[in-house]
Amino acid sequence: MKQISIANDIIPVGEFKTGLAKWLKSVHDSGRPLVITQNGRPAGVLLAPEAFDQLGYSKRFKESVQRGLGDAEAQRVFDASQLKQELQKRRSSKVAK
């Protein structure tokens, strides 16, 4: 996700409502999020679909890395030969079904 431009990417809700199509196009074209304020305070953030998807991917990736590090610390790991045996065992059981 691109960095927010303070001068261009923070708007009041009234301005957002009157130029909805323009702001949707701006978010799509710039790739930057749009902060929508209400009574001078942040009330919402509009993201392009790609940026939203990337947030979900990044979160899942970080969680996966954390699980892997936890497994390594708890010594729940395989060396190469153990991994090969485990994969062969799993493939064999799938073929047998």
N, C-alpha and C positions, 0 to 999 in steps of 0.2 A: 504494500500500500504506500502511496506517495505521501510526502509530508504535507500537512495542512498549510495553506497560505493564510495567515491571520488577516491580511487585508482583503482577501477575496472569498474565503471559504467559511465565513461566519456571517449568518444573516438572521434577521428577526423572522418569526413565524409568519407575520403579515406579508412580508416581501416574498417569502417562499410560496405562500398560497396564491398570490397574484401572478407569479411567474413560474408555476410548477413545471411546465414543459421545458422552459429555458434552464431551470436548475437541474432537472434530470439529464438534459443534454450536456450541461456543463460537467456534471459528475462523471458521466460516461466518457466524454472527450478528454478531460484532464486526468482522470484516474485518481483524483484527490477526493477525500470525503468532504461532506458539507455539514457543518455544525449549524443547527437551527436553534435559535434562542427564543425564549418566551420571558417577558418581563426582565430582559437583560441577563438571563441565566441560561446556560445550556439546557435544552429540553430534548434534543434528539440528534442523531447523526445519520446522514444518508450516505450509503456506500454503493459503489458499482457492484453488480453481481459477482464479478471476478474477484474483487477485493474481499467480499463477504466469504466466498468459497475459500480463498487463501487463508483467511483467519481460522476457519475450521480445520483446514489441512495442517496449518502450523501448530494448532493446539493438539491435534491428534499425534503429530510427529513428536512434539515435546513429551507428551504422555508416554509414548512408546519408548523413547530414549530413557525416560525415568524408570519405566518398568525393567528395561534391559539392565540399567545400572544397578537396580535393586536385586535382580537375579544374579548379577556378577558378584555383588557384595555378599549375598547369601550362598554363594557357590552353587547356584542352580544353573550350571553351564555344561556344555558338551565340548570335548576336544573333537578334532576333525574325524577321527575314526568312529567315535561314539555317535556323532551326528550322522555319518554315512549309514551306520547300522540302524539308527532310529528311523531315518527316511526310508530305507529299504523295507523295514518292518511295516511302516505305515502304508507304503505303496502296495505291499503284498496283501495287507488286510483289505484294501480297497478293491483290488482285483478279485479277491475271493468272494466278495459280496455279490 
